[in-house]
Structure formats: C-alpha cells, structure tokens
Amino acid sequence: MIQTQPLQGRRIVVTRAQGSDLVQRLVALGAQPIEFPVIEIVPPEDGYAALDTALATVASYDWLVFTSANAVEPFWERLSAAGKGAESLRHLRLAAVGSATAAALEARGLTVDILPDRFVAESLLAALEAEGIVGKRFLFPCAAGARATLPQGLVSAGGQVSAPHAYRTVAATPADTVLAALDEGVDMVTFLSGSAVCNFVEQVGPLRLQRLQEKSRFAAIGPVTAQAAHEAGLTVAIEPAEHTARGLVAAIVDYYSHPIET
C-alpha cells in the first residue's frame, strides 16, 4: 500500500517569511506545520534610491541577475514606478538562482537564460563565466547584507557590477502562541536562509534552543543555510540535494521513512 501521508502527525516548524508553498506541501503529506516567520521583508534603508538610479540606465546593462525571488517584486514595482515594463528589459540576458526566482521572472513575461543545476551563487558564477564576463555590465538587485560571492566573483572576472538593494530583512517578533507551540514539542525545524537561522536562535533563547536540540531535528534548504546552522551550534539532519521547497519536503519524507538517529 502506498502511504499518501508519510508525515502524518509530524509537527514541523516553518521559519520562512512567506512559507505558503512549503506549508501547503507539508499539509498535503499529513504534517502539522507550525508557522514561525523569523524575518520580515522590508524596503532598503535608502528607500530604493540606488535601485532607481540603476533602473534609469537599465539600457546600459548586459545582464540582469537575481539570487532571490524576494528581490523580483520590489524590482518590478520600481521598474513600473519609473514608467517602464518588460519591454525595457528585452535586450538583457537573465540569470537566476533557484526555480522560485526563475518562476517569478517568467510570470512577468521574461525568459531566464541561465538557471544553474545547483541553486547557489557559486554555481551561477560558474555558469556566467562560461558565457563570458569580461567587459559585461551586470545589474544585481539584492538584499542588504547579501553574500558578496557573486558580485566579487564577477568583478574579479572582469565584469562591472551594480548591486542596488531591493529589500532588507529584519527580525520578526514571535507570537506567544508560537513559542508555546515550540514548548509543546516539535519534530523538526526548517530553515530556508542563513538569516532565518540567526533570527530563530536569537528569538527562541538559549534554554528553549537547548530543549529543541535535545528532542527535535533541524533541516536546511542548502549548503549556505546549513553552514549558518552549524555556526550557530545546530546539528543539521537534512540538507536536500535540490535546494527548493519541493526538494526539502522530499528529503524530510525520506528522512522519516529511513530515520537515522543522531
């Protein structure tokens, strides 16, 4: 018999700011998601000044690069505010990290030229190097405090990079009901970004975190997030090969189908 709800009754914490896709996938498999958004997406401190400046000269760029779906919406809003639309981007080649980021761009009528197999900045950089970087101009709307791996790599390879902030993340305030749900016990805590790890650790406090480490498992969507968890002193039980919500859920199902005690 095929088990249609392999996560039946599993209490799984979802820490992402916009976790509907992950939550829906977990519910469909019988899990009990506990939504614990640890970050909020807010405008950059410069009020989009740098992004608006870049968009004013968008015709001068060769590539448009995104490493987060969170950057797509504010980018598009500022593009519209400047009186421009998709037609102003037709000359650009597009590169994206992650299927969700690519989907957000394609939903706006754009075609993604590069989507690396591994959804990390290093893989995107390698793919861009194969296309030729020297003398090319890259527009990279990103989060404040984003990893510098990609822009530094592009500059080192001879490219010119503008990396205006499209958004920033701030710590969310957890509700008492959510903290109480943690105290009742959870099977797993999921992380989809390094900032989520840091904020979660800060918000739950050392005593509650210690109890979680004793009784729960931690899952990270990819290597960068897993590294942040390791640095926070957490043992990562799950790191999927496919760095997406779908891949994460599949890895969680596999883990509980073939549990490995740690």
Secondary structure as GFF3:
##gff-version 3
##sequence-region A 1 262
A	DSSP	beta_strand	11	14	.	.	.	ID=ss1
A	DSSP	alpha_helix	20	28	.	.	.	ID=ss2
A	DSSP	beta_strand	32	35	.	.	.	ID=ss3
A	DSSP	beta_strand	39	42	.	.	.	ID=ss4
A	DSSP	alpha_helix	49	56	.	.	.	ID=ss5
A	DSSP	three_ten_helix	58	60	.	.	.	ID=ss6
A	DSSP	beta_strand	63	66	.	.	.	ID=ss7
A	DSSP	three_ten_helix	69	71	.	.	.	ID=ss8
A	DSSP	alpha_helix	72	81	.	.	.	ID=ss9
A	DSSP	three_ten_helix	86	89	.	.	.	ID=ss10
A	DSSP	beta_strand	93	96	.	.	.	ID=ss11
A	DSSP	alpha_helix	99	106	.	.	.	ID=ss12
A	DSSP	alpha_helix	121	131	.	.	.	ID=ss13
A	DSSP	beta_strand	137	139	.	.	.	ID=ss14
A	DSSP	beta_strand	142	143	.	.	.	ID=ss15
A	DSSP	alpha_helix	149	156	.	.	.	ID=ss16
A	DSSP	beta_strand	160	162	.	.	.	ID=ss17
A	DSSP	beta_strand	165	171	.	.	.	ID=ss18
A	DSSP	alpha_helix	176	184	.	.	.	ID=ss19
A	DSSP	beta_strand	188	191	.	.	.	ID=ss20
A	DSSP	alpha_helix	194	215	.	.	.	ID=ss21
A	DSSP	beta_strand	217	220	.	.	.	ID=ss22
A	DSSP	alpha_helix	223	231	.	.	.	ID=ss23
A	DSSP	beta_strand	236	238	.	.	.	ID=ss24
A	DSSP	alpha_helix	245	257	.	.	.	ID=ss25
###
